[in-house]
Each structure stands twice: as structure tokens, then as C-alpha cells.
Amino acid sequence: MATEFTTRTIAVLKKVPRGKVVTYGLVAAMAGNPRGARQVVRTLNTAWEKDKLPWHRVINSQGKISLKPGQGYELQKSLLEKEGVKFGPGGQVDLAKYLWSPRTQKRRE
């Protein structure tokens, strides 16, 4: 049975729109545990397929993909690029441009 934090994490992840990214720590904070980034990773590993989570939109706080080359990095980068996310030098995403948060989404609506 899923914990309350896991349930909230899944709800947050389902809201991340196409063309935006979110960090593990930001998801954790929005789900109610600012120190729960590793729990977010576990939730993604166990529930992404069953709950149809946009796992590829979650990156680390440096704006980079955490997966290693040959272990999903290329797929994640490709999926983000198809949504219009651009990568800069060193494979970094401009968080000022692409980071999603519910507050910025509401301002645009």
C-alpha cells in the first residue's frame, strides 16, 4: 500500500506539463517532504509505468539528467528534446526557462 507521501508525489508528477522539467527535491517539497528526494526516486522506479508518470521530466537540481549514458540517459534526453526542452553545454537544462512549478503555471493561465 502506498504511503501518503507516495500518493502526493504521484499527484505532483502527473501535473508536470510537456516541455517543462522538475527536480527531485522540488517534487519532494511539493509533496510535503522537502528532504524526500530519494523517496521520489523510489516512487519513480516503482510506479512510473503503472501510474503512467512522466518520469523523463524529472532531473537533478543542477539541471542535468541523473541517469548514466547507456542506462537511460539517451532516452530521457530524447524524450525531453521532443517536447522542446533544450540542453546547453555539459548537458544542462536552463532551469530558469524550463523549471515547472504550480505557481508559474497559474500565472500564465
N, C-alpha and C positions, 0 to 999 in steps of 0.2 A: 504494500500500500504506500502511495506517495505521501511524503511529508507536506505540511502546509507550505514550507519554503519551496519545495519542488513544484507544487501546483502553481504558486505565484510566479516562479521562474518560467514555467512553460507559458503562462499567460503573457508575460512580458515579451518573451521571444516571438510569440505569434504576432505581435504588433509591429515588429521591426519591418519597415517598408522596403520595397525594392529600391536599389540604388543607395541605400544607407547601410552603415555598419554600427555596431555597438561593441563595447568592450565587456569582457567577462565581469570585471569589477562593477561596471555600471549596471549590468543586468542584476547582479547580486544586490546592489544598493536599492534598485527599484523594486526588487522582490522582498526587501525588508532585512537583508543581512549584508551590510557593506563589506564584511570580511569573508563573504561566502563565494569568492570567485572560483575556488576549486570545486565547490558543490555545483556550480553552474557547469563546469566541465563535465562532471559526472552525469548531470542531468542530460546534457547534450549527447554524451556517449551512449546512454541507455534509452533515451526517449526520442531522439531526432527522427527516426524512421516511423515509429508507431504514431507519434503525435504530429508528424509532418512539419517539423521545426526547420526554420531557415538557418540551419547550423552555419552555413557559409558566410553569414553576415556578422558573425561574432569573431572579433580579433583581439589582440592584446593591447595593453594600454600605451604601447609605443607606436600603435598604428600598423602593426605587422601581423601577418598570419603566423600563428604558433606552430602549425603543422610543419614537419620537415619535408624537404624535397623527396619525392618517391613514396611519401606516406600521406598523401592527400593535399599537399601544398598546391600542386599544379591545378587540381580540380577546383579547389576553393578559389584560387586566383582567377581561373577561367570563368567560374560562375559569377564572381563579383564584376569582372570586366564586362560580361554580357549584360549586366544591369547598369553599366555606365560608370562604375567606380574605377577611377584612375589610380595607378601606382606610380609613385615618384622614385627618386634614387634610393637604392637599397631596399626596394620592395615595400616602401612605406605609403600608407594611405593618409591623405591630408585630413586629419580629424576635424579641423576647423570647418571643412567643407562637407564631409561625408558622415560625421558622427550624428546619430539619431538620438533624440531624447523626446519624450512626450511633450515637453514644453515648447520646443521649437516646432513640432508638428502642429500643435494647436494654433500657434501664431500665424501660420501660413494658411490655415483653413478659413 
